[in-house]
Amino acid sequence: MHGTGSGEGVKGVPDVDSTRVTRTPSPDSKPIPTSDAALTAEEAARLRTQMESLTNMSKGYRLYVWLACFFCSCLIIADIVGIKLFRIPLGVALPLPGLDSPIEAIVHTCGMLTFPLTFILTDLINDYYGKKGARRITWMGLAMASFVFVVINIAEHMPYLDAPYNVRKESFDAVFSSAKIMYVASLIAYTVGQLSDIFLFGVIKKLTRGRYIWLRATGSTLISQFIDSVIVSVMAWHVLRHLFPEEGSPPMALQDAVKTGLTGYVLKFFLAIGVTPVIYIGHMLIRKYIGIRPLPSDQIS
């Protein structure tokens, strides 16, 4: 918008409105803008520079924004669809210590459709933006997922419109009420797993002096996702269902909950190894099109 004054304003800043009256500061005080009209040329230039810095972001900054958005999307989708379990037969019986029966199938939540993508994104951000950048998206993801959780709860308690074209209240409540426990368990496991991954990634990178991308990416993921898998299964199917019992959703036995977590980890184990080439492809694309390189091992903090 442009002002109604006849004077020529500074480019990018509203023109001076001749109908406005501004206070003239005393000689001993620093001018304080009280309106658009009170902006000096120096202040207007500073604001213009500030706006240009926001609109003309560097390629590295824009990459971080895109990776952060994609990361949060993958996390929230995984939390929402995670209430549904799937079963993939292995075709063989896989004995594991501590379990009475061998694992014959992979049983896990549909959150695995997008959650593995967070492995790649976390490792890329950790490599190029350091621990602070990786922790930042961790807290961003937690904040966004918590916001979605609050909105889901509000939607559940909104007055229901009893109409034939509306979704049945029982169906809506059955899905999203049941998802609450999984949602909270996922956020707990996510936070612990992410912080563990970021820490281990940095340790391995320092020990290898920035070499062996596959080792720091895969190694940190394998350990952190073991922690994540056990925590989310035990919390969602055993602990929280004991603390917050719901009719029609009995808690799972502790051993079965651990078994579910371990079978899910088997899937994550192979996924973590399988996505290793994708990490290398990500490095290649970032180097070619963005023009930035991973932080040195002594500057990742």
C-alpha positions as CSV (number, residue, x, y, z in Angstrom):
1,M,0.0,0.0,0.0
2,H,1.1,3.6,-0.6
3,G,0.4,6.5,1.6
4,T,-1.8,9.5,0.5
5,G,1.0,12.1,1.0
6,S,2.4,13.8,-2.0
7,G,6.0,13.3,-0.9
8,E,8.0,10.5,-2.5
9,G,8.5,7.8,0.1
10,V,11.4,5.4,0.6
11,K,11.1,2.4,-1.7
12,G,9.4,-0.5,0.2
13,V,8.2,1.8,2.9
14,P,4.8,3.5,3.0
15,D,4.8,7.2,2.0
16,V,4.5,9.8,4.6
17,D,0.9,10.7,5.3
18,S,0.6,14.4,5.6
19,T,-2.4,14.1,7.9
20,R,-0.3,12.4,10.6
21,V,1.4,14.4,13.3
22,T,4.6,12.9,14.8
23,R,6.3,13.9,18.0
24,T,9.6,15.6,17.6
25,P,12.1,13.9,19.9
26,S,14.3,16.0,22.1
27,P,17.9,16.5,21.1
28,D,19.1,14.2,23.9
29,S,16.8,11.3,23.1
30,K,17.0,8.7,20.4
31,P,14.1,8.9,17.9
32,I,11.5,6.3,18.5
33,P,9.2,5.5,15.6
34,T,5.5,5.9,16.6
35,S,4.1,5.2,13.2
36,D,5.2,4.6,9.6
37,A,5.5,8.3,9.2
38,A,8.1,8.5,12.0
39,L,10.6,6.2,10.2
40,T,13.9,7.9,9.2
41,A,15.7,7.1,6.0
42,E,18.2,5.0,8.1
43,E,15.4,3.1,9.8
44,A,13.6,2.5,6.5
45,A,16.8,1.2,5.0
46,R,17.3,-1.1,7.9
47,L,13.8,-2.5,7.6
48,R,14.2,-2.9,3.9
49,T,17.4,-4.9,4.4
50,Q,15.6,-7.0,7.0
51,M,12.7,-7.8,4.7
52,E,15.1,-8.6,1.8
53,S,17.0,-11.0,4.1
54,L,13.8,-12.8,4.8
55,T,12.7,-13.0,1.2
56,N,16.1,-13.7,-0.3
57,M,17.2,-16.6,1.9
58,S,20.3,-18.5,1.1
59,K,20.0,-21.9,-0.5
60,G,21.3,-23.5,2.7
61,Y,18.7,-21.8,4.8
62,R,15.9,-22.6,2.3
63,L,17.0,-26.3,2.3
64,Y,16.8,-26.4,6.1
65,V,13.2,-25.0,6.0
66,W,12.1,-27.6,3.5
67,L,13.8,-30.4,5.4
68,A,12.2,-29.3,8.6
69,C,8.7,-29.1,7.1
70,F,9.1,-32.5,5.5
71,F,10.3,-33.9,8.8
72,C,7.4,-32.5,10.8
73,S,4.9,-33.8,8.1
74,C,6.4,-37.3,8.3
75,L,6.2,-37.3,12.1
76,I,2.6,-36.2,12.3
77,I,1.4,-38.6,9.6
78,A,3.1,-41.5,11.4
79,D,1.5,-40.5,14.7
80,I,-2.0,-40.3,13.2
81,V,-2.0,-43.5,11.2
82,G,0.0,-45.3,13.8
83,I,-3.1,-46.7,15.5
84,K,-3.5,-49.3,12.8
85,L,-1.3,-52.4,13.0
86,F,-0.1,-54.5,10.0
87,R,1.3,-58.0,9.8
88,I,3.8,-59.3,7.3
89,P,4.7,-63.0,7.5
90,L,8.5,-63.7,7.4
91,G,8.2,-67.2,6.1
92,V,10.7,-68.3,8.7
93,A,10.7,-68.6,12.5
94,L,13.2,-66.1,14.0
95,P,14.1,-67.0,17.6
96,L,15.1,-64.1,19.9
97,P,16.4,-64.3,23.4
98,G,13.9,-63.6,26.2
99,L,10.9,-64.6,24.2
100,D,8.9,-67.9,24.6
101,S,8.1,-68.2,20.9
102,P,10.0,-67.2,17.8
103,I,9.0,-64.3,15.6
104,E,7.2,-65.5,12.5
105,A,5.9,-62.2,11.2
106,I,6.6,-58.5,11.4
107,V,3.9,-56.8,13.3
108,H,4.0,-53.0,13.6
109,T,2.0,-49.8,13.1
110,C,1.3,-48.1,9.8
111,G,3.3,-45.2,11.1
112,M,6.2,-47.0,9.5
113,L,5.0,-45.8,6.1
114,T,6.5,-42.3,6.8
115,F,8.6,-42.7,10.0
116,P,11.7,-44.2,8.3
117,L,12.0,-41.0,6.3
118,T,12.8,-39.1,9.5
119,F,15.9,-41.3,9.7
120,I,17.2,-39.8,6.5
121,L,16.1,-36.2,7.3
122,T,17.7,-36.3,10.8
123,D,21.0,-37.6,9.5
124,L,21.1,-35.0,6.7
125,I,20.3,-32.2,9.0
126,N,22.8,-33.4,11.6
127,D,25.5,-33.6,9.0
128,Y,25.0,-30.2,7.4
129,Y,23.6,-28.1,10.3
130,G,25.1,-29.8,13.3
131,K,23.6,-30.9,16.6
132,K,21.8,-27.6,17.2
133,G,20.0,-27.8,13.8
134,A,19.0,-31.4,14.5
135,R,17.8,-30.7,18.0
136,R,15.8,-27.7,16.7
137,I,13.8,-29.8,14.3
138,T,13.3,-32.4,17.1
139,W,11.7,-29.8,19.3
140,M,9.8,-28.3,16.3
141,G,8.4,-31.8,15.5
142,L,7.4,-32.3,19.1
143,A,5.7,-28.9,19.2
144,M,3.8,-29.4,16.0
145,A,2.7,-33.0,16.9
146,S,1.5,-31.7,20.3
147,F,-0.5,-29.0,18.6
148,V,-2.2,-31.6,16.4
149,F,-2.9,-33.7,19.5
150,V,-4.6,-30.7,21.2
151,V,-6.7,-30.0,18.0
152,I,-7.8,-33.7,17.8
153,N,-9.0,-33.6,21.4
154,I,-10.9,-30.4,20.8
155,A,-12.5,-31.8,17.6
156,E,-13.6,-34.9,19.6
157,H,-15.5,-32.8,22.1
158,M,-17.1,-30.4,19.6
159,P,-20.9,-30.7,19.4
160,Y,-22.0,-33.4,17.0
161,L,-24.2,-32.8,14.0
162,D,-26.6,-35.7,13.7
163,A,-27.0,-35.9,9.9
164,P,-26.9,-38.9,7.5
165,Y,-24.0,-37.3,5.5
166,N,-21.8,-36.7,8.6
167,V,-19.3,-39.2,9.8
168,R,-20.6,-41.4,12.7
169,K,-19.6,-40.1,16.0
170,E,-18.8,-43.6,17.2
171,S,-16.5,-44.1,14.3
172,F,-14.6,-40.8,14.8
173,D,-14.2,-41.4,18.5
174,A,-13.2,-45.0,18.1
175,V,-10.3,-44.0,15.8
176,F,-9.1,-40.8,17.4
177,S,-9.8,-41.7,21.0
178,S,-7.9,-44.9,20.6
179,A,-5.1,-43.1,18.9
180,K,-4.5,-40.8,21.9
181,I,-2.5,-43.5,23.7
182,M,-0.5,-44.3,20.7
183,Y,0.0,-40.7,20.0
184,V,1.4,-39.9,23.5
185,A,3.6,-43.1,23.4
186,S,4.9,-42.1,20.0
187,L,5.9,-38.7,21.2
188,I,7.7,-40.1,24.2
189,A,9.6,-42.6,22.1
190,Y,10.2,-40.1,19.4
191,T,11.9,-37.6,21.7
192,V,14.1,-40.1,23.4
193,G,15.0,-41.8,20.1
194,Q,15.7,-38.6,18.3
195,L,18.0,-37.2,21.0
196,S,19.8,-40.5,21.2
197,D,20.3,-40.6,17.5
198,I,21.6,-37.0,17.4
199,F,24.1,-37.7,20.2
200,L,25.3,-41.0,18.7
201,F,25.6,-39.5,15.2
202,G,27.9,-36.8,16.6
203,V,30.0,-39.2,18.6
204,I,30.6,-41.5,15.6
205,K,31.3,-38.6,13.3
206,K,34.0,-37.3,15.7
207,L,35.5,-40.8,16.2
208,T,35.7,-41.3,12.4
209,R,36.8,-37.7,11.7
210,G,33.9,-37.1,9.3
211,R,34.6,-40.3,7.2
212,Y,32.3,-43.2,6.6
213,I,28.9,-41.7,6.2
214,W,27.3,-45.1,6.2
215,L,28.7,-45.9,9.7
216,R,27.5,-42.7,11.4
217,A,24.1,-42.7,9.6
218,T,23.3,-46.4,10.0
219,G,25.0,-47.0,13.3
220,S,23.2,-44.2,15.1
221,T,19.9,-45.1,13.6
222,L,20.2,-48.8,14.5
223,I,20.8,-48.0,18.2
224,S,18.3,-45.2,18.5
225,Q,15.5,-47.0,16.7
226,F,15.9,-50.0,19.0
227,I,15.3,-47.6,21.9
228,D,12.4,-46.1,20.0
229,S,10.8,-49.4,19.1
230,V,10.8,-50.8,22.6
231,I,9.6,-47.6,24.3
232,V,6.7,-47.0,21.9
233,S,5.4,-50.6,22.1
234,V,5.7,-50.9,25.8
235,M,4.2,-47.5,26.5
236,A,1.4,-47.7,23.9
237,W,0.2,-51.3,24.4
238,H,1.0,-52.0,28.0
239,V,1.9,-49.1,30.4
240,L,-0.5,-46.3,29.2
241,R,-3.4,-48.8,28.7
242,H,-3.0,-49.8,32.3
243,L,-2.8,-46.2,33.5
244,F,-5.7,-45.1,31.3
245,P,-8.0,-48.2,30.7
246,E,-10.6,-48.0,28.0
247,E,-13.5,-50.3,27.4
248,G,-12.8,-52.5,24.3
249,S,-9.0,-51.7,24.4
250,P,-7.5,-54.0,26.9
251,P,-3.7,-53.7,27.6
252,M,-1.3,-56.1,25.9
253,A,0.8,-58.4,28.0
254,L,4.2,-57.0,28.7
255,Q,6.0,-59.8,26.8
256,D,3.7,-59.4,23.8
257,A,4.3,-55.6,23.9
258,V,8.1,-56.2,23.9
259,K,7.7,-58.8,21.1
260,T,5.8,-56.3,19.1
261,G,8.5,-53.7,19.6
262,L,11.2,-56.2,18.6
263,T,9.4,-57.3,15.5
264,G,9.0,-53.7,14.6
265,Y,12.8,-53.2,15.2
266,V,13.5,-56.0,12.8
267,L,11.7,-54.0,10.1
268,K,13.5,-50.8,11.1
269,F,16.8,-52.6,11.1
270,F,16.5,-53.6,7.5
271,L,15.0,-50.2,6.6
272,A,18.0,-48.4,8.2
273,I,20.4,-50.4,6.2
274,G,18.3,-50.1,3.0
275,V,18.1,-46.3,3.1
276,T,21.9,-46.0,3.4
277,P,22.2,-45.4,-0.4
278,V,19.6,-42.7,-0.1
279,I,21.8,-40.9,2.4
280,Y,24.6,-40.8,-0.2
281,I,22.2,-39.7,-2.9
282,G,21.0,-36.9,-0.6
283,H,24.6,-35.8,0.0
284,M,25.3,-35.8,-3.8
285,L,22.2,-33.7,-4.6
286,I,22.9,-31.2,-1.8
287,R,26.5,-30.8,-3.0
288,K,25.4,-30.4,-6.6
289,Y,22.4,-28.2,-6.4
290,I,22.7,-26.4,-3.1
291,G,26.5,-26.1,-3.0
292,I,27.1,-26.7,0.7
293,R,29.2,-29.4,2.3
294,P,28.8,-31.3,5.6
295,L,30.2,-29.6,8.7
296,P,33.6,-30.7,9.8
297,S,33.6,-33.2,12.6
298,D,35.0,-30.6,15.0
299,Q,32.2,-28.2,14.3
300,I,29.1,-30.3,14.7
301,S,28.1,-29.1,18.2
